[in-house]
């Protein structure tokens, strides 16, 4: 079975999240992108505590595509230091995991 990953990033608004997700799916780096939000984020940035409304973009891909996906997120992302977290999918429906692998095959 193909090793799959869920990669998440946050963006400043819904349109940016949809644009990023669409681009990554179009480029076959992600099988799908799910946009969720808004969420309220509290974080430390440049010595100050900040609060912002953000939108999550959850991306499904394979372990092999993660390095390219992460590099492309950094290229397209509006933040100087974007959140990019990849989590291993330990279990899942075999048909769904195979669909992910087929969707991101170059």
N, C-alpha and C positions, 0 to 999 in steps of 0.2 A: 504494500500500500504506500502511496506517495505521502511524504511528510508535508503537512500543510501548516500554515501560520495565519494568525489574525494580526494584522498590523493596524495600529490606531495612531491617529494624529488629531490635533485640535486646530480649528481655524476661526478667524474672527467673525465670520458670518455665514449664513446658509448658502449664499451664492458661491462663495469661495470654496466651501466644502464640496458642493455639487460639481463645480468646475474642476477641482483637483481630482475628485473621484472619477468623473467622466473621462478625463484625460488619461488616467492610469489604467482604466478598463480598456479604453481605445488602444492604448499601447501594449496591451496584453501583459501588463505587469501585475494586474489584479483581476480576479474573476468577477468580482462585484464590489460595490462600494455602498455602504449604508450610512446615511447621514442622520444624526440624532442631535437634538438640541432644541432650544439652547440649554446649556449647563452653566452654572456659576462657578468660576474658577478663582481661587485665592492662591497667590504664589509670591515668592520673593524674586524680584528682578532688579538688578543693579543696585542692591542695597535697600530697596524699598519694598514694602508689602503692597501688592497690587490686587485689584479685583476686576474681573472682566467676564462678560458673557461670551461664550464660545460655542462652537458646534463640533461634535465628534464626527470623524470620518473613519469607519471601520472597514478595512480592506481584507479580502481573503486572497491568499496566494500560496505558493509552494515555498519550501525552505530554500530551494535553489534560486528562486527569483527575488528573495528578500534583499540581497545586497543591491541589485539594480533598482528595485522599488524604493528602497531607502534613499539611494543617491538621487533618484528622480524627484522624490518628495522634497528633498533639500533644495533642488534646483527650482522647483515650482512654488514653494511655500513662501508666503509673505512675511513670516516671522524670521528674525535673525537666528534664533535657536528653537526650531520647532520640536514639539513633543513627537517622537517617533518610537513606538514600543512594539516589538514583535513578540507574540506569545505562541508557543507551540500548541497545536491542536492535538491533544493526546488521544481523543476518541471522536468519532463522528460517523454518520451514515456513509458506508463505503461508496455508494453511488454519488453522493454529494461531493465527497473528497475527490473522486475521479473526475467529476465535472470541473472542479477547481483546477486540477492538473491539466485537463484538456483545454480549458479556457485561457490558460496563461502560456501554453506551449507556443514557442516562437514560430 
